[in-house]
Amino acid sequence: MSEYQKFRQERIETIKEMGRDSEVRKQATDFVRDSGKYGYTYNFEWMGRPIIQFPQDMVALQEVIWRVKPDLIIETGIAHGGSLVFSASMLELLGGEGQVLGVDIDIRAHNREAIESHPMAKRISMIQGSSIDPLVVDQVKAATEGKSKVMVLLDSMHSHDHVLSELQMYSPLVSKDSYLIVFDTSVEDMPEDFFPDRPWGKGDNPKTAVWEFLKSNKRFEIDEEFDDKLLITVAHNGFLRKVKD
């Protein structure tokens, strides 16, 4: 066993042990809750664009992209475009012709202009429309033709029904051994009244959609390593690895 293999094996065991530490897990959930009232996820940018994610989740995402080496990353939910730019920059580092396709029901003009003028724009394309509109899904499917490794990131509307529909529509596009990552599953772990002005909350959110989806879909499984090592994350139970076609 090489020194790196030994290091990695020790790390795997430590991560599992940390994931079993209920007190540490509680502290992490408390941080997500307590920092949320200050809009913590809005504090960070990637290459000049707001990314609206925890830095921990972005580090985990680069691990996945580097491991999978996708030639197409599909993202639902664009906002300011930071995540599109992040994914495109990772594909740039990988080399090749990898592309990012973003879908959003409302791509605001100032965001579109900033994304299209960004140095990573050559790897980015966008579709405006609901991510669960069959006509939009058909366009996304067309973009997967000829692609050997496809990854999907879901981060649009966070209601149970919407995310479950996304999971059902987009999961067939994901390549074996690639990932379907669902963000904002952390909604389920927040207090009942945490999202008073949103159409989602405890019992109606991305995590409940993931749980429902996995009941009848055995092609995917939760990659618990990310749950255990991230702790501070908005995607607990959301890193889904496709284990069979």
Secondary structure per residue as TSV (DSSP state, phi and psi in degrees):
chain	resnum	aa	ss	phi	psi
A	1	M	-	360.0	128.0
A	2	S	-	-71.0	166.1
A	3	E	H	-61.5	-39.2
A	4	Y	H	-66.4	-42.2
A	5	Q	H	-61.8	-39.8
A	6	K	H	-63.7	-45.0
A	7	F	H	-59.2	-45.1
A	8	R	H	-65.4	-40.5
A	9	Q	H	-65.1	-41.8
A	10	E	H	-62.6	-39.5
A	11	R	H	-64.2	-42.8
A	12	I	H	-57.7	-44.8
A	13	E	H	-67.1	-39.9
A	14	T	H	-65.1	-40.6
A	15	I	H	-61.4	-44.2
A	16	K	H	-61.2	-42.5
A	17	E	H	-63.9	-43.1
A	18	M	H	-62.5	-40.5
A	19	G	H	-63.6	-23.8
A	20	R	T	-87.1	-5.3
A	21	D	-	-82.3	100.6
A	22	S	H	-64.1	-32.5
A	23	E	H	-69.6	-43.2
A	24	V	H	-64.2	-40.8
A	25	R	H	-62.0	-41.3
A	26	K	H	-63.6	-42.0
A	27	Q	H	-61.1	-39.6
A	28	A	H	-65.9	-44.8
A	29	T	H	-63.7	-39.0
A	30	D	H	-62.3	-38.6
A	31	F	H	-64.7	-44.0
A	32	V	H	-58.1	-44.2
A	33	R	H	-65.7	-50.6
A	34	D	H	-71.5	-32.8
A	35	S	H	-79.2	-21.6
A	36	G	H	-61.7	-33.2
A	37	K	T	-68.6	-13.5
A	38	Y	T	-103.1	7.8
A	39	G	T	62.7	42.0
A	40	Y	G	-52.2	-40.7
A	41	T	G	-67.8	-13.8
A	42	Y	G	-84.7	0.9
A	43	N	G	-84.6	-6.3
A	44	F	-	-122.8	151.5
A	45	E	E	-129.6	157.4
A	46	W	E	-126.5	117.6
A	47	M	T	49.6	44.5
A	48	G	T	88.5	-0.4
A	49	R	E	-117.9	133.5
A	50	P	E	-57.3	134.2
A	51	I	-	-106.5	-23.2
A	52	I	-	53.2	51.9
A	53	Q	S	-148.2	161.2
A	54	F	-	-71.3	138.1
A	55	P	H	-55.3	-35.8
A	56	Q	H	-58.6	-41.9
A	57	D	H	-68.0	-33.0
A	58	M	H	-70.1	-37.1
A	59	V	H	-64.3	-41.4
A	60	A	H	-64.8	-39.6
A	61	L	H	-63.2	-40.0
A	62	Q	H	-66.1	-32.8
A	63	E	H	-60.7	-44.3
A	64	V	H	-65.1	-46.9
A	65	I	H	-62.1	-41.9
A	66	W	H	-66.4	-35.1
A	67	R	H	-72.7	-45.2
A	68	V	H	-80.7	-37.8
A	69	K	-	55.2	59.9
A	70	P	-	-71.7	154.0
A	71	D	S	-103.3	-2.1
A	72	L	E	-149.2	128.1
A	73	I	E	-115.9	120.9
A	74	I	E	-101.4	129.2
A	75	E	E	-126.2	127.4
A	76	T	E	-99.3	129.3
A	77	G	-	96.4	116.3
A	78	I	-	-113.6	-45.3
A	79	A	T	51.5	-122.1
A	80	H	T	-83.6	-7.6
A	81	G	S	93.0	3.1
A	82	G	H	-60.6	-38.3
A	83	S	H	-69.7	-38.3
A	84	L	H	-59.8	-44.6
A	85	V	H	-65.0	-40.8
A	86	F	H	-58.9	-52.0
A	87	S	H	-60.9	-42.0
A	88	A	H	-63.5	-38.4
A	89	S	H	-68.0	-34.6
A	90	M	H	-66.5	-41.5
A	91	L	H	-65.4	-33.9
A	92	E	H	-62.4	-41.9
A	93	L	H	-65.5	-34.4
A	94	L	H	-71.1	-24.0
A	95	G	-	81.3	-173.0
A	96	G	T	79.4	-161.3
A	97	E	T	-112.8	22.2
A	98	G	-	-54.2	143.1
A	99	Q	E	-129.1	156.7
A	100	V	E	-119.3	132.6
A	101	L	E	-119.7	117.7
A	102	G	E	-104.6	142.1
A	103	V	E	-126.2	130.3
A	104	D	E	-151.2	143.4
A	105	I	S	-70.6	-21.8
A	106	D	-	-145.8	95.4
A	107	I	-	-92.0	103.2
A	108	R	-	-68.0	146.2
A	109	A	H	-56.6	-42.3
A	110	H	H	-69.2	-32.5
A	111	N	H	-71.9	-42.9
A	112	R	H	-59.4	-43.7
A	113	E	H	-61.9	-43.0
A	114	A	H	-66.8	-39.3
A	115	I	H	-68.9	-44.2
A	116	E	H	-71.3	-17.5
A	117	S	T	-101.2	4.1
A	118	H	S	-78.7	149.4
A	119	P	T	-57.1	-22.8
A	120	M	T	-90.8	3.7
A	121	A	G	-59.7	-27.7
A	122	K	G	-62.0	-19.0
A	123	R	G	-104.8	4.4
A	124	I	E	-118.3	135.0
A	125	S	E	-132.6	158.1
A	126	M	E	-137.0	148.6
A	127	I	E	-125.5	127.9
A	128	Q	E	-95.6	126.1
A	129	G	S	154.6	166.4
A	130	S	-	-64.9	136.8
A	131	S	T	-66.5	-16.0
A	132	I	T	-109.5	8.6
A	133	D	-	-71.0	123.5
A	134	P	H	-54.1	-33.0
A	135	L	H	-68.5	-37.2
A	136	V	H	-67.8	-45.0
A	137	V	H	-60.4	-37.6
A	138	D	H	-61.6	-39.4
A	139	Q	H	-65.3	-39.9
A	140	V	H	-65.4	-44.2
A	141	K	H	-57.8	-41.4
A	142	A	H	-60.7	-34.7
A	143	A	H	-69.8	-19.2
A	144	T	T	-84.5	-10.8
A	145	E	T	-61.7	129.4
A	146	G	T	83.6	-1.2
A	147	K	-	-91.9	136.4
A	148	S	S	-94.6	-22.9
A	149	K	-	-143.6	110.6
A	150	V	E	-116.3	135.1
A	151	M	E	-119.9	148.1
A	152	V	E	-128.4	134.5
A	153	L	E	-119.9	125.4
A	154	L	E	-108.6	119.7
A	155	D	-	-156.3	50.8
A	156	S	S	-108.7	-125.8
A	157	M	-	-67.8	140.5
A	158	H	-	-104.2	15.7
A	159	S	-	-74.8	154.8
A	160	H	H	-54.4	-52.1
A	161	D	H	-63.3	-40.9
A	162	H	H	-66.1	-47.9
A	163	V	H	-67.2	-38.1
A	164	L	H	-61.8	-40.1
A	165	S	H	-63.7	-42.1
A	166	E	H	-60.3	-45.1
A	167	L	H	-59.4	-42.3
A	168	Q	H	-69.9	-36.0
A	169	M	H	-81.9	-36.5
A	170	Y	H	-97.3	-21.7
A	171	S	G	-59.3	-36.3
A	172	P	G	-64.0	-17.5
A	173	L	G	-82.3	-16.4
A	174	V	S	-77.6	134.8
A	175	S	-	-78.3	152.7
A	176	K	T	-58.9	139.3
A	177	D	T	72.4	4.1
A	178	S	-	-96.8	-171.4
A	179	Y	E	-128.2	148.5
A	180	L	E	-118.3	111.8
A	181	I	E	-108.3	126.1
A	182	V	E	-110.0	116.2
A	183	F	-	-88.9	161.7
A	184	D	-	64.3	27.0
A	185	T	G	-64.7	-18.8
A	186	S	G	-62.8	-14.9
A	187	V	G	-53.6	-38.5
A	188	E	G	-63.4	-26.0
A	189	D	G	-93.4	0.5
A	190	M	S	-92.2	163.7
A	191	P	-	-61.5	161.0
A	192	E	T	-54.5	-40.4
A	193	D	T	-99.9	22.9
A	194	F	S	-74.4	-25.2
A	195	F	-	-124.6	64.2
A	196	P	T	-65.5	-23.9
A	197	D	T	-106.1	18.0
A	198	R	S	-120.8	152.7
A	199	P	S	-84.0	21.1
A	200	W	-	-138.6	165.1
A	201	G	B	176.1	-162.7
A	202	K	T	-59.4	128.1
A	203	G	T	88.7	-7.0
A	204	D	B	-147.7	84.5
A	205	N	S	-166.9	178.8
A	206	P	H	-58.5	-36.0
A	207	K	H	-68.3	-41.7
A	208	T	H	-64.5	-32.5
A	209	A	H	-67.2	-42.3
A	210	V	H	-59.8	-46.4
A	211	W	H	-59.7	-43.7
A	212	E	H	-65.4	-43.5
A	213	F	H	-59.7	-44.1
A	214	L	H	-72.0	-17.6
A	215	K	H	-61.8	-34.4
A	216	S	H	-116.8	0.3
A	217	N	-	-123.0	106.9
A	218	K	T	-95.3	6.8
A	219	R	T	-80.0	-15.4
A	220	F	E	-121.8	152.8
A	221	E	E	-142.3	153.1
A	222	I	E	-71.5	126.9
A	223	D	-	-82.5	95.8
A	224	E	H	-70.4	-16.0
A	225	E	H	-59.0	-38.7
A	226	F	H	-70.6	-37.3
A	227	D	H	-59.4	-45.5
A	228	D	H	-71.0	-37.2
A	229	K	H	-91.7	-25.3
A	230	L	H	-76.7	-52.8
A	231	L	-	62.4	-64.2
A	232	I	S	-84.9	100.8
A	233	T	-	-157.8	152.7
A	234	V	S	-100.7	7.8
A	235	A	-	-125.9	35.8
A	236	H	T	-61.2	129.7
A	237	N	T	69.5	8.9
A	238	G	-	-101.4	-8.2
A	239	F	E	-88.7	96.2
A	240	L	E	-102.1	122.1
A	241	R	E	-100.1	134.0
A	242	K	E	-83.6	115.3
A	243	V	-	-101.4	-13.4
A	244	K	-	-154.7	152.1
A	245	D	-	-77.1	360.0
